Amino acid sequence: MEAAKRKRAAQTNKGRSKKKTKTDDGPKIKRPLSAYLYFTKDFREERAAKGLDNSKVNEVAKCAGERWRSMSEKDKAPYELKAKADKERYQQQSGKGDLPAKDSDKPKRAPTAYFIFLAEFRKKMAGVELEDGQKIPALAGEKWRSMTDKDKEPYAKKEAEEKKKYEAAMESYREKIKDAPKPEKKSKPKKREEPEEEEEDEEDDDDEDDDDDDDDDDDE
């Protein structure tokens, strides 16, 4: 009984020591959010701004899912970009995936129609006092969804113009880096293998010694 108790106590202490070592590695890195989770954050803020109840989690999740499924790719684009940026942040902090260093000469991506609208919306809202719980992105998203295709047309045209500029800039950039030498990949150090043959030879030598001893006994 005493031996069994000591064994259980040793296993418990072993488990506790393992938990401690996890905290010694430093704070945990926040995992990246998906585009949908970014959307649900804005969705809940939008509901709160309207005075709607967010305490019924299942009901809110159902409404958010319905809204998300009804949204176009353009409406989802801002959240997709946020998710992409968050994923890159996570990879850099965790060391997962060897991300190349950012090239300052590489042209910036062309903004979408929504981002062009958002920049304009921010300027209009500059200096405007917001009510408690209200945030510019949530208000902008609400305004964008209420706009007709005709209202969005000027932003779509600007997007097309910016896209042409971006493609022309990228063409020049590709020509510039085409002949540039590629960085060498770091080779992983080979795992050292233990010499198994020597151990086998030693065992054989031991067996031979045993045989010699047996022969000596027989001679006696």
PyMOL commands that set and color helices and strands:
alter all, ss='L'
color gray80, all
select helices_A, chain A and resi 2-24+35-49+57-70+73-94+113-125+136-146+149-177+196-219
alter helices_A, ss='H'
color red, helices_A
deselect
rebuild
show_as cartoon
